[in-house]
Amino acid sequence: MDIKPDGRTIVRHVLLFVLTFISAAFTGTLFVGHTAGIPDDFMLFSGEGFLFFLDMVIWEGVLFAALLLGFLGVHEFGHYFAAVHHRIHTSLPYFIPFPISPIGTLGAVIRIRSRIENSRKMFDVGASGPVAGFIIALLILLYGFFTLPEPDYLQNFAGHDPINEYIAEHGSFPDEPVVESNENEPEVMVLGNTLLFGYLASFFENVPPMWELYHYPFLFAGWLGLFFTALNLLPVGQLDGGHILYTLIGYRRHRVVARLFVILVITLAGLGAIPLIKTMTAGLDIPHTATSWVLWALISLFLLDRGFRHDRNWTLAGWGAVMLFDLLLLMIFDPSVFSGFTIWIFWSLFIVFLVGVEHPPVPFEEPLTTGRRVLGWLCMIIFILCISPNPIYFF
């Protein structure tokens, strides 16, 4: 079987890559580009103005796009070359431009066009992407840590007067976001810390707080790389983590673990959904607290029933666990703590409707070699070290 792409296919994939690069560079400019110090009479289309803009703004966006797409490309080509090695028919990576996304892209994917009928081959294809991508993301992050500028680097960015005044006075970053008490001020975007990021950061000075991390191209791209690796390693369905864990523990055990994990994900989604529904219905002439709980009860029951393929015992037990833990956690903690958990609503829908909860059986089960088993469990450790329950939220 000829699995080499033809010229037209290569052109199509290159075009998608170029469009995604432009999209990521544009949004990267908005995040990491230098914007402070631009004079009021700045003229972009004058010769001097264009060179100033190119030097201070576009370069940072291009750098961010190169780092992010470099990670995504290595991850997807890890899958691609493993599939080609095993003579599995697959597509080249599809890069997905999405300019209205905060990072300009929805990522990249490959399409496996032939069924993988051997568990060892499935492991190789599933693990090669996250392992390769993790190495690149870690190298990007470490370079960012080793080349950290002084805290006054933030003077290069507009709208940072409060934190720059704090830095000028104390010579370090504040422990909490410093913002002006102005209702018109934009909210502060905070990236969730992870076990690995926090551990690495402890060895370096001048590490920016998580709410300013997006101004540092290497740190921001490295953090995104680690987090996207963790998302791909979610141990469910047809995700990389689902392939890996399935080949490690087999169909029956994976089925149980995947269902328990989905109950956890939907519980996390509820911590974001219930306060969100309450806020959205606050202006209506209804008991919005009760309404938020009733709506979430119905939504979570539907998701579990569909995800568990109408298995009544699992659905009802999972639903009871979701509602109980959501109730306990929202009683113990201030709901604002869970403001970033709304992302798990999307991931609940993504798992239930697209990738599935359980991994389909593989026709030919073949025990993994010792090396593969070690690598597989290392992937599960990477997932734990790189995942954040509260990945992105606004202060």
C-alpha positions in Angstrom: 0.0 0.0 0.0 1.4 3.4 -1.0 1.1 5.7 2.0 3.2 8.6 0.7 1.3 11.9 0.2 1.1 13.4 -3.3 2.1 16.9 -4.2 -1.4 18.4 -4.0 -1.8 17.0 -0.5 1.5 18.4 0.7 0.6 21.8 -0.7 -2.7 21.7 1.1 -1.1 20.9 4.4 1.7 23.5 4.0 -1.0 26.1 3.2 -2.8 25.2 6.5 0.4 25.5 8.3 1.2 29.0 6.9 -2.4 30.2 7.7 -2.1 28.8 11.2 1.4 30.5 11.6 0.0 33.8 10.6 -3.0 33.5 12.9 -0.8 32.4 15.9 1.6 35.2 15.2 -1.1 37.8 15.1 -2.7 36.7 18.4 0.8 36.2 19.8 1.6 39.9 19.0 -1.4 40.9 21.1 -0.2 38.9 24.1 3.6 39.0 24.0 4.3 42.0 21.7 5.9 45.1 23.1 3.4 47.9 23.1 4.7 50.4 25.7 6.5 53.6 24.7 4.7 54.0 21.3 4.3 57.8 20.8 0.9 59.4 20.5 1.7 60.5 16.9 2.9 57.0 15.9 2.3 56.4 12.2 2.4 52.7 11.3 2.7 53.3 7.5 5.6 55.7 7.7 9.0 54.2 7.1 10.2 54.8 10.6 6.9 53.7 12.1 6.8 50.5 10.2 10.3 49.5 11.3 9.5 50.4 14.9 6.4 48.2 14.7 8.2 45.4 13.0 11.0 45.5 15.6 9.0 45.8 18.8 5.7 44.1 18.1 5.7 41.6 15.2 8.9 39.9 16.1 7.5 38.7 19.5 4.4 37.4 17.8 6.4 35.5 15.2 8.6 34.1 17.9 5.6 32.9 19.9 4.0 31.3 16.8 7.3 29.5 15.9 7.6 28.1 19.4 3.9 27.0 19.6 3.7 25.5 16.2 7.1 23.9 16.7 5.7 22.0 19.6 2.5 21.1 17.8 4.4 20.0 14.8 6.8 17.8 16.7 3.9 16.2 18.6 1.9 15.4 15.5 4.9 14.3 13.5 5.8 12.0 16.4 2.4 10.2 15.7 3.0 10.4 11.9 6.4 8.8 11.8 5.4 6.1 14.2 2.4 5.3 12.0 4.5 5.3 8.9 7.0 3.0 10.6 4.3 0.5 11.2 2.8 0.9 7.7 -0.4 2.4 9.0 -2.1 4.7 6.5 -2.3 8.2 8.0 -2.5 11.8 6.9 0.0 14.5 7.4 -0.7 16.9 10.3 -3.6 19.3 9.8 -2.8 22.6 11.5 -6.0 24.4 12.4 -6.0 28.3 12.2 -8.5 30.0 14.5 -7.8 33.7 14.7 -10.4 34.4 17.4 -8.7 31.9 19.7 -6.5 33.4 22.4 -3.5 31.6 20.8 -4.6 31.7 17.2 -5.1 28.0 16.6 -7.1 25.0 17.7 -4.0 22.9 17.5 -3.1 20.2 15.0 -4.4 16.7 14.3 -3.6 13.7 12.1 -6.1 11.3 10.6 -5.4 7.5 11.0 -7.0 6.1 7.8 -6.6 2.4 8.6 -7.5 0.4 11.7 -4.7 -0.3 14.1 -5.2 -4.0 14.9 -2.2 -4.6 17.1 -1.8 -3.2 20.7 1.9 -2.7 20.4 1.5 -0.6 17.3 -1.3 1.3 19.0 1.0 2.1 21.9 3.8 3.3 19.6 1.5 5.6 17.7 -0.2 6.9 20.8 2.9 7.5 22.9 5.2 8.9 20.3 3.3 12.2 20.0 3.1 13.2 23.6 6.7 12.0 24.4 8.2 14.0 21.5 6.0 17.1 22.2 6.8 16.9 26.0 10.5 17.0 25.3 10.2 20.1 23.0 7.9 21.9 25.4 10.3 21.2 28.3 13.3 22.5 26.4 11.3 25.6 25.4 10.3 26.2 29.0 13.9 25.6 30.4 15.3 28.1 27.9 12.7 30.6 29.1 13.7 30.1 32.7 17.5 30.3 31.9 17.1 33.6 30.0 14.6 35.3 32.3 15.0 39.1 32.2 14.7 41.4 35.3 11.2 42.2 36.6 11.4 45.7 35.0 11.0 43.9 31.6 7.3 44.5 32.1 7.9 48.2 31.5 7.9 47.2 27.8 4.1 46.6 27.9 1.3 49.2 28.1 -1.3 49.1 30.9 1.1 47.8 33.6 1.6 51.0 35.6 0.4 49.5 39.0 2.7 46.5 38.8 5.6 48.5 37.5 5.3 50.9 40.4 5.3 47.9 42.8 8.4 46.5 41.0 10.2 49.9 41.2 9.5 50.1 44.9 10.2 46.5 45.9 12.5 45.2 43.2 10.3 42.0 42.8 6.9 40.8 41.6 3.9 41.1 44.0 2.3 38.0 45.4 -1.1 39.1 44.1 -2.2 40.9 41.0 -1.9 44.7 41.3 -4.6 46.5 39.3 -6.1 49.9 39.4 -9.5 50.1 41.0 -11.2 51.0 37.8 -14.3 49.1 36.6 -13.2 49.7 33.0 -9.9 47.9 33.5 -9.7 44.6 31.7 -9.6 41.4 33.8 -6.2 39.8 34.5 -5.7 36.4 32.7 -4.1 33.9 35.1 -2.6 30.6 34.0 -2.9 27.7 36.4 0.2 26.4 38.0 1.2 22.8 37.6 3.4 20.5 39.7 6.2 20.5 37.0 6.1 24.2 36.3 6.1 25.1 39.9 9.0 22.7 40.7 11.1 24.1 37.8 10.3 27.7 38.7 11.5 27.2 42.3 15.1 27.0 40.9 15.1 30.4 39.2 14.9 34.0 40.2 12.7 36.6 38.6 10.1 34.1 37.6 7.0 36.1 36.7 3.7 35.5 38.4 1.2 33.3 36.6 -0.9 36.3 35.7 2.0 37.9 33.7 3.4 34.7 32.1 1.8 35.4 28.7 4.2 38.3 28.2 7.2 35.9 28.1 7.1 34.0 24.8 9.2 31.0 25.9 7.5 30.6 29.2 4.0 31.0 27.7 4.7 28.6 24.8 6.4 26.1 27.1 3.4 26.2 29.6 1.0 25.7 26.7 3.0 22.8 25.4 3.0 21.0 28.8 -0.7 21.6 29.3 -1.6 20.5 25.8 0.5 17.4 26.3 -1.5 16.7 29.5 -4.8 17.2 27.7 -3.8 14.7 25.1 -2.9 12.3 27.9 -6.3 12.3 29.4 -6.8 8.5 29.9 -10.1 8.2 28.0 -11.4 7.1 24.6 -9.3 7.7 21.5 -7.0 10.3 23.1 -3.3 9.5 23.3 -3.7 8.8 27.0 -6.6 6.4 26.3 -4.4 4.5 23.8 -1.6 4.3 26.2 -3.5 3.2 29.3 -5.6 0.7 27.3 -2.4 -1.1 26.2 -1.0 -1.0 29.7 -4.0 -2.4 31.7 -6.3 -4.0 29.1 -9.8 -3.4 28.0 -11.8 -4.3 31.1 -9.6 -2.3 33.6 -9.4 0.6 31.3 -13.2 0.7 31.0 -13.5 1.1 34.7 -10.7 3.7 35.0 -12.0 5.7 32.1 -15.5 5.9 33.5 -14.2 6.9 36.9 -12.1 9.6 35.3 -15.1 11.0 33.3 -17.0 11.2 36.6 -14.2 13.3 37.9 -14.1 15.5 34.8 -17.9 16.1 34.9 -17.5 16.9 38.7 -14.9 19.6 37.8 -17.2 20.9 35.1 -20.0 21.3 37.6 -17.8 23.4 39.8 -17.6 25.9 37.0 -21.0 25.4 35.5 -23.2 25.9 38.6 -21.8 29.4 39.5 -21.9 30.3 35.8 -25.6 29.3 35.4 -26.4 31.1 38.6 -24.7 34.3 37.3 -26.5 34.0 33.9 -29.9 33.6 35.5 -29.4 36.2 38.3 -31.3 38.9 36.4 -34.4 36.7 35.8 -37.3 36.6 38.1 -36.6 33.0 39.2 -34.9 31.3 42.1 -31.5 31.3 40.3 -29.6 29.2 42.9 -32.1 26.4 42.7 -32.3 26.8 38.9 -28.6 26.5 38.5 -28.6 23.2 40.5 -31.6 21.7 38.6 -30.1 22.6 35.2 -26.7 21.2 36.1 -28.4 18.0 37.5 -30.2 17.5 34.2 -27.1 18.3 32.1 -24.7 16.0 34.1 -27.2 13.2 34.0 -27.5 13.5 30.3 -23.8 13.5 29.8 -23.2 10.5 32.0 -26.0 8.5 30.4 -24.7 9.2 26.9 -21.0 8.7 27.9 -21.8 5.4 29.7 -24.0 4.2 26.8 -27.2 4.1 28.9 -25.6 1.8 31.6 -28.1 2.6 34.3 -26.0 1.5 37.3 -22.9 3.4 36.3 -25.0 6.5 35.2 -26.9 6.8 38.5 -23.9 6.0 40.7 -21.8 8.5 38.7 -24.5 11.1 38.8 -24.9 10.8 42.6 -21.1 11.2 43.0 -21.0 14.3 40.8 -23.8 16.1 42.6 -22.5 15.1 46.1 -19.0 16.3 45.5 -20.1 19.5 43.7 -22.4 20.3 46.7 -19.7 19.6 49.3 -16.9 21.6 47.4 -19.2 24.6 46.7 -20.2 24.6 50.4 -16.6 24.5 51.6 -15.0 26.9 49.2 -15.9 30.2 47.7 -17.3 29.6 44.2 -14.9 32.2 42.8 -12.1 29.7 43.5 -13.5 27.6 40.6 -13.9 30.4 38.1 -11.4 28.6 35.7 -13.2 25.3 35.9 -15.6 26.2 33.1 -13.0 24.8 30.6 -14.0 21.3 31.9 -17.5 21.9 30.5 -16.0 21.9 27.1 -13.9 18.9 27.8 -16.9 17.0 29.2 -18.7 17.6 25.9 -15.6 16.8 23.9 -15.1 13.5 25.6 -18.7 12.4 25.5 -19.5 13.4 21.9 -16.2 13.1 20.1 -13.5 10.9 21.6 -15.7 8.6 23.7 -15.3 7.4 27.2 -14.2 3.8 26.6 -11.5 2.6 24.2 -12.7 0.2 21.6 -11.2 -3.3 21.8 -8.1 -4.0 19.8 -8.4 -7.2 17.7 -4.9 -8.5 18.5 -3.7 -8.0 22.1 0.1 -8.3 22.4 1.9 -7.8 25.7 4.0 -4.7 25.8 7.8 -5.0 26.2 9.3 -3.8 29.4 10.6 -0.6 27.8 7.2 0.2 26.4 5.6 -0.4 29.8 8.1 1.9 31.5 7.5 4.6 28.9 3.7 4.2 29.2 3.7 4.8 33.0 6.1 7.7 32.5 3.4 9.2 30.2 0.9 8.8 33.0 3.3 10.6 35.4 3.8 13.4 32.9 0.0 13.8 32.7 -0.2 14.3 36.5 2.8 16.7 36.6 1.5 18.9 33.7 -2.3 19.0 34.3 -4.0 21.9 36.0 -7.5 21.7 37.3 -7.8 25.5 37.0 -5.8 26.1 33.8 -6.9 29.6 32.6 -9.1 32.0 34.6 -9.6 35.8 35.0 -8.9 37.7 38.1 
